[in-house]
Amino acid sequence: MTTAVQQKNYDIADITLAERGRFRMQWAAKEMPVLDLLEERYLRERPFAGVRMAAAMHVTSETANLMRILIAGGAEVALCASNPLSTQDDIAAALVTYYEMPVYAIKGESNRQYNEHINAVLDTKPHLTMDDGMDLVAMLHTQRGNLLENVVGGTEETTTGVIRLKAMAADGKLAFPVIAVNDAMTKHFFDNRYGTGQSTLDGIIRATNVLIAGKSFVVGGYGWCSKGIAMRAKGMGANVVVTEVDPLRALEAVMDGFQVMPMAQAARTGQIFCAATGDIHVIDGHHMEQMRDGAILANSGHFDVEINLKALEAMSTKITRVRDFLDEYTLEDGRRLYVAGEGRLVNLAAAEGHPSAVMDMSFANQALAAEYLLKHSDEMTGNVYDMPEALDREIAALKLKAMEIEIDTLTPEQEAYLNEWTLGTAE
């Protein structure tokens, strides 16, 4: 048994699940070649030697492989969950047992435990933060301000977290630089669209086992995550309706072939609803009043606020768990509405999250952003920064290399043409 386990500096569900978690980590790693390439360099260069990292993330097999390469680079990482329902307990056990990592995460943990776990990770006095939703950074600023002097920077992986961080920076309250990994091209083009699209449909199907084909499927929003959900639902034969508040995104949804209408109108005919906007009460009480008997409600935004569950509870006479991760709300008029995954991230609450292949790029962004912060934080202030484009392109190039795909390069003549303003129509 390792020293870490003997000291019991962890809080997980079941340490005996470690071997199963190790096998699942290895299976995920097969689809994460970019992280393997980074690990080779990290073992040589040890860029994180002596650096303490506090990570609040979904404790999944993919996240475990990010932890693996950070440790290979010399980092001392402590990990907690970024959502009470997203932890995979066998993965938490594997990280504690085989990597001597302090892990504080239990699937289904209470809100009290969730906050205790964030505090436990912050007790390590981190130099860098890795956040998924900004709860860790928020607690660091509001309750653990004495630790801020140690922190050189952080990364944020979600749309929700970036929105919160930008509001915090605009208010002059953000004490250190944070790189918005979520906004990297190799993150939102692929992870948000293809990862969220596939994993959200997977979560809804696991929770309900309903046939998607032929259903009226209402998608709240048309950002990158919602685009992926709409695309995958359409591919499975659903009649997809998009609701939006942004005219440009609404127009794009129309041009992509989807029906667009207000949620109040869609509520009357929709059979499956899924919001992924990062905002509150996208599916609200007055929408639920219009819904047909048997409608299914799901959320793929980071926090459990997109469905107004308090309004739904107030309308209900009975709440029954009818399947794993599916609750039946019986309304006063006899209609029944079904909520998947307790209104939390359905792709992680009811399924396993994004496929490893897309998380390979997202987590490469996390690792390279952390390296960048260690080298450049002295030049940065308490603000939210874009992922450096050079790093974004490096990750795309590494992914193509791992996939054995070659692309063209510009010739000297083409380079010269692109940098010459006098050339026009050839004579």
Secondary structure as GFF3:
##gff-version 3
##sequence-region A 1 427
A	DSSP	alpha_helix	3	7	.	.	.	ID=ss1
A	DSSP	three_ten_helix	15	17	.	.	.	ID=ss2
A	DSSP	alpha_helix	18	29	.	.	.	ID=ss3
A	DSSP	alpha_helix	33	45	.	.	.	ID=ss4
A	DSSP	beta_strand	52	57	.	.	.	ID=ss5
A	DSSP	alpha_helix	61	72	.	.	.	ID=ss6
A	DSSP	beta_strand	76	81	.	.	.	ID=ss7
A	DSSP	alpha_helix	89	99	.	.	.	ID=ss8
A	DSSP	beta_strand	103	104	.	.	.	ID=ss9
A	DSSP	alpha_helix	111	122	.	.	.	ID=ss10
A	DSSP	beta_strand	128	131	.	.	.	ID=ss11
A	DSSP	alpha_helix	135	142	.	.	.	ID=ss12
A	DSSP	three_ten_helix	145	150	.	.	.	ID=ss13
A	DSSP	beta_strand	153	156	.	.	.	ID=ss14
A	DSSP	alpha_helix	159	170	.	.	.	ID=ss15
A	DSSP	beta_strand	178	180	.	.	.	ID=ss16
A	DSSP	three_ten_helix	181	183	.	.	.	ID=ss17
A	DSSP	alpha_helix	185	187	.	.	.	ID=ss18
A	DSSP	pi_helix	188	195	.	.	.	ID=ss19
A	DSSP	alpha_helix	196	208	.	.	.	ID=ss20
A	DSSP	beta_strand	216	220	.	.	.	ID=ss21
A	DSSP	alpha_helix	224	235	.	.	.	ID=ss22
A	DSSP	beta_strand	239	243	.	.	.	ID=ss23
A	DSSP	alpha_helix	247	255	.	.	.	ID=ss24
A	DSSP	beta_strand	259	260	.	.	.	ID=ss25
A	DSSP	alpha_helix	263	266	.	.	.	ID=ss26
A	DSSP	beta_strand	272	275	.	.	.	ID=ss27
A	DSSP	alpha_helix	285	288	.	.	.	ID=ss28
A	DSSP	beta_strand	296	299	.	.	.	ID=ss29
A	DSSP	alpha_helix	309	315	.	.	.	ID=ss30
A	DSSP	beta_strand	316	323	.	.	.	ID=ss31
A	DSSP	beta_strand	326	331	.	.	.	ID=ss32
A	DSSP	beta_strand	336	340	.	.	.	ID=ss33
A	DSSP	three_ten_helix	341	343	.	.	.	ID=ss34
A	DSSP	alpha_helix	346	349	.	.	.	ID=ss35
A	DSSP	alpha_helix	356	376	.	.	.	ID=ss36
A	DSSP	three_ten_helix	377	379	.	.	.	ID=ss37
A	DSSP	beta_strand	384	386	.	.	.	ID=ss38
A	DSSP	alpha_helix	389	402	.	.	.	ID=ss39
A	DSSP	alpha_helix	412	418	.	.	.	ID=ss40
###
